Amino acid sequence: MTQITDTLPTSRQLDDGSALFRKITWKILPFLFVCYCVAYLDRINVAFAKLQMSQELALSDAVYGLGAGIFFAGYLLFEVPSNMILEKIGARIWIARIMITWGIINCLMAAVTTPASFYILRFLLGVAEAGFAPGVFFLFTKWYPNSRRGRVFAVFFTAFPVVGLIGGPLSGLILDYFHGWANLSGWQWMFLIEGSPAVVLGILCLSILQNGPDEASWLSADEKSALKEQINADPRPKEEVSFIDSLRRPTIWLLSYVNFAIGAGFLGVAFWMPTLLREAGFQSNTMIGFVSAIPYLFAFVLMLAVGWSADRMGERRYHLAVPLCIAALGLILAAKAGGNPILVVIGLTISMAGVTAAAPMIWPLSFSLLSAKALAGGTAFITSALALAGFVMPYVVGLLRGMKLEAISSSDLALYVIAAILVGGSAVVLSFPPSKVNA
C-alpha cells in the first residue's frame, strides 16, 4: 500500500514546473504553435503582396485596405457559429477542417486579377479560418489551470513575432527572386508557397490533436485526475451565465473593447508596415522584409518577459495596461519622425513590442471573469472584437491615407487615431478591480 501511494503524483509534484505540465506542453504546444504561425502568415502576407500587386492590378490604398480588412468580416460573421460547432464535434476534426480549407483558399489568392476577386477571396479566407483561434484557446482551458495560462498564452502568442521574424524576410525574398518564374509574379508565388503548409498541417491535426485529457493515451489515469483537480479548482463566478445573458453584462463589452484596441494596434499597423517602410526610404522588397523583422524581434522578447512577470507576480491589470500605453507612444514617435527611416523603425518597434506583449494578457484576464458556461461563447465574442478591428482599421487607415490634409499628414493622422484607441483600451483595463482580475 505504501509503495502504491508513494508512486502516485501529488498536487505538489504536479504544481508549476512539474513533469506533468512539461509533458503536456511538449506534446501539444509545439504543433499548435506552428499551426498558429501559419494562420497568422496566411492572413498577413497580403501586406507584402501589396508591394507588387497594387501596381500590377492598379489597387488604390482604399481598395487594398478594404480587401485586407474584409478577411475579418468573414471571420467575424462565422466566428461564434464555428466555435459552437467545434464544441459539438470536437477540436481535432474541426481545426483540421479549418486549416485545410484556409490553405486552399490562400493558394487561390494567386488567381486575383480584379478588386472584386480580391475582396471575394479575402472574405472566403476569413470564413474558412473563423473559429481557429478561440477553438485553440478553448482547448487550452482543458489542459492548463488559470495560474499557468499567462505563460502558455505568452509562448503561444509569440507566433506573431516569430512569423514577423521569418515571414517578412521570406515574403520579401519570394517577391524579388521568384518574380517571373513560370510567368507568375512574385506575389503569386508567395501565396502559393505560403498557403500550402496549412493543408499539410490540417491533415496532421487528425492524428496529433486530442479534444482533452480524457482522450490522451499518453497520460496515466492518475495524471488525468490530478490535472482535472487543478483545473476545476480555478476560481470562477458561482452563478451560471448563459452566452446570451453574458452579452447583457458590461464586463463582456469592456473586454471586447480592450481586444478591439489590441487588434487596432497590431493589425492596423501590421497590414501597412511594409508600405510605411517603403515610404520611409527602403526600396527593395527583400530589404523591407528584413527591416520589418526588427520590430518583431523586440516584440518576441517583451512578450515572453511580460507573460513570465504576470504569472510570477499574480498581476494582470498593469501587465496589460502599460504595454498598450507603450504601443501608443511608439506610434506617436513614428508619426513625428518626419520620414526619418531610423526613427520610423524605432517607433514601429516600440509600438509592435508593446501591443504584442499585451495581446496574451487579455485571455487570463477574461478567463478570470467569465463563468464556465459562458466561457466558449464569451471567448468567441471577445475574439470577434479583434476581428472587427481587423476589418475596420486597415480600411480606415487606407481611407485616411487617401485624404488631402493641410495641417497634418494623412498617414500620421492614421497613426494618431490608432494611438488614441490604445490609450482607451489601457484605461478600460485599469477600471477592473484588482481582486477580480489578478490570479
C-alpha positions in Angstrom: 0.0 0.0 0.0 2.9 2.3 0.9 4.6 1.6 -2.4 1.5 2.4 -4.4 0.8 5.6 -2.6 4.4 6.8 -3.0 4.2 6.4 -6.7 1.0 8.4 -7.2 1.5 12.0 -8.3 0.6 14.5 -5.7 -0.6 18.1 -6.1 2.8 19.3 -5.0 4.5 17.1 -7.6 2.1 18.3 -10.3 2.4 22.0 -9.4 4.0 24.7 -11.5 7.1 23.4 -13.5 6.2 19.8 -12.8 6.8 16.9 -15.1 3.1 16.7 -15.9 2.8 20.2 -17.3 6.1 19.8 -19.1 4.8 16.6 -20.7 1.6 18.3 -21.7 3.4 21.4 -23.1 5.8 19.4 -25.2 3.0 17.2 -26.5 0.5 19.8 -27.7 2.1 23.3 -27.7 4.7 23.0 -30.5 2.2 21.7 -33.1 -0.4 24.3 -32.2 2.3 26.9 -32.2 3.3 26.0 -35.8 -0.4 26.0 -36.8 -0.9 29.4 -35.4 2.3 30.7 -37.2 0.9 29.5 -40.5 -2.5 31.0 -39.7 -1.0 34.5 -39.0 1.3 34.3 -42.0 -1.6 33.4 -44.3 -3.7 36.4 -43.1 -1.0 39.0 -43.1 1.2 38.1 -46.1 -1.1 40.3 -48.2 0.8 43.3 -46.7 3.9 42.2 -48.7 1.9 41.2 -51.7 0.7 44.8 -51.9 4.2 46.0 -52.7 3.8 44.4 -56.2 0.1 43.6 -56.7 -1.1 47.2 -56.1 0.9 48.4 -59.0 0.2 45.4 -61.3 -3.6 45.4 -60.6 -3.9 49.1 -60.0 -5.3 48.8 -56.5 -5.6 52.1 -54.5 -4.8 52.3 -50.8 -8.6 52.3 -50.0 -9.1 49.2 -52.2 -6.2 47.4 -50.5 -7.3 48.4 -47.1 -10.8 47.1 -47.7 -9.5 43.9 -49.2 -7.1 43.4 -46.3 -9.8 44.0 -43.7 -12.7 42.1 -45.4 -10.9 38.9 -44.3 -12.1 39.8 -40.8 -15.6 40.4 -41.9 -15.9 36.8 -42.9 -14.0 35.8 -39.8 -16.3 37.9 -37.6 -19.6 36.6 -39.1 -18.6 33.0 -38.7 -16.5 33.1 -35.5 -19.2 32.3 -32.9 -21.0 29.6 -35.0 -17.7 28.0 -35.9 -16.7 27.7 -32.3 -20.1 26.3 -31.3 -19.7 23.6 -33.9 -16.2 22.9 -32.5 -17.8 22.2 -29.1 -20.2 19.7 -30.7 -17.8 17.7 -32.9 -14.5 18.3 -31.1 -11.4 20.3 -31.7 -9.5 17.6 -33.6 -11.8 17.3 -36.6 -12.9 21.0 -36.8 -9.5 22.5 -36.5 -8.3 20.1 -39.3 -11.2 21.3 -41.5 -10.4 24.9 -40.8 -6.7 24.6 -41.7 -7.3 22.6 -44.9 -9.9 25.0 -46.3 -8.0 28.2 -45.5 -4.8 26.7 -47.0 -6.6 26.0 -50.3 -8.1 29.5 -50.4 -4.9 31.2 -49.6 -3.3 29.4 -52.6 -6.2 30.6 -54.8 -5.2 34.2 -53.9 -2.6 33.8 -56.6 -5.5 34.0 -59.1 -6.6 37.5 -58.1 -7.0 39.8 -61.1 -9.5 42.5 -60.1 -10.6 44.3 -56.9 -13.8 42.1 -56.9 -11.8 38.8 -56.9 -9.5 40.3 -54.3 -12.5 41.0 -52.0 -14.2 37.7 -52.5 -11.1 35.5 -51.8 -10.1 37.5 -48.8 -13.7 37.2 -47.4 -13.7 33.5 -48.0 -10.3 33.1 -46.4 -11.8 34.7 -43.3 -14.8 32.4 -43.4 -12.5 29.4 -43.6 -10.3 30.4 -40.7 -13.2 31.5 -38.4 -13.1 29.6 -35.1 -9.5 28.6 -35.2 -8.1 31.0 -32.6 -10.9 30.7 -30.0 -11.0 27.0 -30.6 -7.4 26.7 -29.7 -7.9 29.0 -26.7 -10.8 26.9 -25.5 -8.7 23.8 -25.9 -6.1 25.3 -23.6 -8.6 25.6 -20.9 -8.9 21.8 -21.0 -5.1 21.4 -20.4 -4.0 24.2 -18.1 -5.2 25.8 -14.9 -5.5 29.6 -15.0 -2.3 30.1 -12.9 -0.3 28.7 -15.9 -2.2 30.2 -18.8 -0.3 33.5 -18.8 2.9 31.8 -19.7 1.2 29.4 -22.1 -0.6 32.2 -23.9 2.6 34.3 -24.0 4.5 31.4 -25.6 1.7 30.7 -28.0 1.3 34.3 -29.0 4.9 34.5 -29.8 3.7 33.1 -33.1 3.0 36.7 -34.1 6.6 38.0 -33.7 8.1 34.7 -34.9 6.1 35.0 -38.1 7.3 38.6 -38.4 10.9 37.5 -37.9 10.6 34.7 -40.5 7.7 35.6 -42.7 8.8 39.2 -43.6 12.2 38.2 -44.9 10.7 35.1 -46.6 8.0 37.1 -48.3 10.5 39.7 -49.5 12.8 37.1 -50.9 10.0 35.4 -52.7 8.7 38.7 -54.2 12.2 39.5 -55.6 13.6 36.1 -56.6 10.6 34.2 -57.7 9.2 37.0 -59.8 8.7 35.9 -63.4 9.1 32.2 -62.8 6.6 30.2 -64.9 5.1 33.6 -66.0 3.9 34.2 -62.5 4.6 37.4 -60.4 6.4 37.2 -57.1 3.3 37.9 -55.2 1.5 35.0 -56.8 4.3 32.6 -55.9 4.2 34.0 -52.4 0.6 33.0 -51.9 1.2 29.5 -53.4 4.3 28.8 -51.3 3.0 30.2 -48.0 -0.6 28.8 -48.4 0.4 25.1 -48.9 1.7 24.3 -45.4 -1.8 24.9 -43.9 -3.2 22.0 -45.9 -0.5 19.6 -44.7 -0.9 20.7 -41.1 -4.6 20.3 -41.3 -4.2 16.7 -42.3 -1.7 16.1 -39.5 -4.2 17.5 -37.0 -6.3 14.4 -37.3 -3.5 12.2 -35.9 -1.9 14.7 -33.4 -4.6 16.6 -31.6 -6.9 15.3 -28.8 -10.1 17.0 -27.6 -8.9 16.9 -24.0 -7.1 14.8 -21.4 -9.7 12.0 -21.4 -8.6 11.2 -25.0 -4.8 11.4 -24.3 -3.4 7.8 -24.2 -0.1 9.3 -23.2 -1.4 10.4 -19.8 -2.0 8.0 -17.0 -5.3 7.8 -15.1 -3.6 9.5 -12.1 -2.2 12.3 -14.2 -5.6 12.9 -15.8 -7.2 13.0 -12.3 -4.6 15.4 -10.9 -4.9 17.7 -14.0 -8.7 17.9 -13.7 -8.4 18.6 -10.0 -6.2 21.6 -10.6 -8.3 23.0 -13.5 -11.6 22.6 -11.5 -10.0 24.4 -8.6 -9.7 27.6 -10.6 -11.9 30.4 -9.1 -15.0 31.1 -11.3 -18.1 33.2 -10.8 -20.5 30.9 -8.9 -23.6 31.8 -11.0 -24.2 30.0 -14.3 -24.3 32.7 -17.0 -25.6 31.8 -20.5 -23.9 33.1 -23.6 -26.9 35.4 -24.4 -27.0 36.7 -20.8 -23.3 37.4 -20.7 -23.8 39.8 -23.6 -26.0 41.9 -21.4 -23.2 42.5 -19.0 -20.8 45.4 -19.2 -17.8 43.3 -18.5 -18.1 41.4 -21.8 -18.3 44.6 -23.8 -15.4 46.2 -21.9 -13.2 43.1 -22.5 -14.3 43.3 -26.2 -13.2 46.9 -26.4 -9.8 46.0 -25.0 -9.3 43.3 -27.6 -10.5 45.7 -30.3 -7.8 48.1 -29.1 -5.2 45.3 -29.3 -6.4 44.5 -32.8 -6.3 48.1 -33.9 -2.7 48.5 -32.6 -1.5 45.3 -34.1 -3.4 44.7 -37.3 -3.9 48.3 -38.1 -0.1 48.7 -38.3 0.9 45.2 -39.5 -1.1 45.4 -42.7 0.6 48.8 -43.5 4.1 48.2 -42.2 5.8 47.2 -45.5 4.2 50.3 -47.1 5.3 52.6 -44.3 8.9 51.2 -44.6 8.9 51.8 -48.3 7.7 55.4 -47.8 10.5 55.9 -45.2 13.1 55.1 -47.9 13.5 51.3 -48.0 13.0 50.3 -51.7 13.9 46.7 -52.3 11.3 44.1 -51.3 14.0 42.0 -49.7 15.3 44.9 -47.6 11.7 45.8 -46.5 11.2 42.1 -45.5 14.4 42.1 -43.3 13.8 45.5 -41.8 10.2 44.6 -40.9 11.6 41.7 -38.8 13.2 44.2 -36.4 10.0 45.2 -34.5 9.0 41.6 -34.2 12.4 40.6 -32.6 11.8 43.0 -29.8 8.2 42.0 -29.6 9.2 38.4 -29.1 11.4 39.3 -26.1 8.9 41.6 -24.4 6.0 39.2 -24.9 7.8 36.4 -23.0 9.0 38.8 -20.3 5.5 40.2 -19.7 3.9 36.8 -19.6 6.5 35.5 -17.2 6.2 38.5 -14.9 2.4 38.5 -14.9 2.3 34.9 -13.7 5.2 35.4 -11.2 3.6 38.5 -9.6 0.0 37.3 -10.0 -0.9 40.6 -11.6 -2.8 41.2 -14.8 -4.0 44.8 -15.0 -0.7 46.7 -15.3 0.8 43.9 -17.4 -1.9 44.6 -20.0 -2.5 48.4 -19.5 1.2 49.5 -19.5 2.2 47.7 -22.8 -0.9 49.3 -24.5 0.4 52.8 -23.5 3.9 51.9 -24.7 2.5 50.9 -28.0 0.6 54.2 -28.3 3.9 56.2 -27.6 5.6 54.2 -30.3 3.0 55.2 -32.9 3.3 58.8 -31.9 7.1 58.7 -32.4 6.7 57.1 -35.8 4.2 59.8 -36.8 6.5 62.6 -35.7 9.6 61.0 -37.3 9.2 63.2 -40.4 10.2 60.4 -42.7 13.4 59.7 -40.9 13.9 55.9 -41.6 15.7 55.2 -38.3 13.0 57.0 -36.2 10.2 55.3 -38.1 11.7 51.8 -37.4 12.3 52.7 -33.7 8.7 53.9 -33.4 7.2 50.9 -35.1 9.4 48.6 -33.0 8.2 50.2 -29.7 4.6 50.0 -30.9 4.7 46.4 -32.1 6.6 45.3 -29.0 4.0 46.9 -26.7 0.9 45.7 -28.4 2.3 42.2 -28.9 3.2 41.9 -25.3 -0.3 43.0 -24.3 -2.1 40.5 -26.6 -1.8 37.3 -24.5 -2.8 39.1 -21.3 -6.4 39.6 -22.4 -7.1 35.9 -22.1 -6.1 35.1 -18.5 -8.0 38.3 -17.6 -11.1 37.1 -19.5 -11.0 33.6 -18.0 -10.9 35.1 -14.5 -14.2 37.0 -15.2 -16.2 34.5 -17.3 -18.3 31.6 -15.9 -17.6 28.1 -17.1 -20.9 28.1 -19.0 -20.2 31.4 -20.8 -16.6 30.6 -21.5 -16.7 29.3 -25.1 -19.3 31.8 -26.3 -17.8 34.7 -24.4 -14.3 33.9 -25.6 -15.5 33.8 -29.2 -17.3 37.1 -28.8 -14.3 38.8 -27.3 -12.2 37.3 -30.2 -14.7 38.7 -32.6 -13.9 42.2 -31.3 -10.3 41.7 -32.5 -11.7 40.5 -35.9 -13.8 43.7 -36.0 -10.7 45.8 -35.5 -9.0 43.8 -38.2 -11.9 44.6 -40.6 -12.3 48.3 -39.7 -8.7 49.5 -39.1 -6.9 48.6 -42.3 -9.7 50.2 -44.3 -9.8 53.3 -42.1 -6.0 53.6 -42.5 -6.4 53.3 -46.3 -9.2 56.0 -46.3 -7.2 58.3 -44.1 -4.1 57.9 -46.3 -6.2 59.0 -49.3 -7.3 62.2 -47.6 -5.8 65.6 -48.7 -4.9 67.5 -45.4 -3.0 70.7 -44.9 -2.4 70.7 -41.1 -1.2 67.1 -40.8 0.0 64.2 -42.9 -2.9 61.8 -43.6 -0.6 58.9 -42.8 0.4 60.5 -39.5 -3.3 61.1 -38.7 -3.9 57.3 -39.1 -1.2 56.5 -36.5 -2.6 59.1 -34.1 -6.1 57.5 -34.3 -4.7 54.1 -33.5 -2.7 55.5 -30.6 -5.8 57.1 -29.1 -7.7 53.7 -29.3 -4.8 52.0 -27.5 -4.8 54.6 -24.7 -8.6 54.0 -24.3 -8.0 50.2 -24.0 -5.4 50.8 -21.3 -7.9 52.9 -19.3 -10.6 50.2 -19.6 -8.2 47.6 -18.2 -7.3 49.8 -15.2 -11.1 50.1 -14.5 -11.3 46.4 -13.5 -11.0 45.8 -9.7 -7.6 44.0 -9.0 -9.4 41.5 -6.8 -11.4 40.1 -9.7 -8.6 40.2 -12.3 -5.4 39.1 -10.7 -5.0 35.4 -10.1 
